[in-house]
Amino acid sequence: MGVLFGSSNAHKAIRKELIENQKLEAVISMPSGVFKPYAGVSTGILIFTKKQVMEELIMSGSMI
């Protein structure tokens, strides 16, 4: 079932942590069968980083 859809207290605590203290950077969707023979279902990989209070960095120009 996975972390996103479980209904136990542990699942709820994990979801709360992800929403309140993490920043979603990317979602990688994998087709079914990628992890055969271990699992034949499609898989989603979520990439998170911790939220940080930072000043906005503005870059002008570019160096090649």
N, C-alpha and C positions, 0 to 999 in steps of 0.2 A: 504494500500500500504506500509506503514511503512517508517521509517526514511531513510533507505538505498536506496530507489528507488524513493522517491518524487522529484519533480522538482521545487518546490517553492523556493524562496530566503531563507526561514527559514530552509528548508531541506538541502540546500546547505551549509548554515552556520553551521548547526549541523555536517554534514559530515566533513567539514573543521576542526572544533574543534576536532573531534574524531581522525582525521588523524594526525594533527599537535601537539596536546597537551595531548594525551592519549596513553596508551599502552594496546594493546589487550592481555589479559591473558588467556582467555578460551572462547570456543564456545560450548554451550549446545544446542543440537538439540532435540526438543520434537516432538513426533508424533501428527498427527491430532487428535482432540477430547480430548486432555488433559484438556482443559479449558471449556469443555461443561458444562452447556448449553450456556455459554457466547460466545464462538467462537469454530468453528469446524475445523479451519485450523491448519496446522502444524506451529510450532513456533520455532524461534531461539533466544537464549538468549546469548548476548555478555557481557562478564565480562571485564571491563576496570579498569586500575589504572592510576593515573597521572604519566607522565614521570618524572623521577628525575635523576639528574646527581649524580651518586654515584661511589665510588671506588669499584672495583671488590673484593668481599669477597671470599677468598680461604680457605676452611676448609680441614684440613688433619686429618685423623684418624676419629674414631667415638666413641661415648659413648653410651653404652646401659644400 
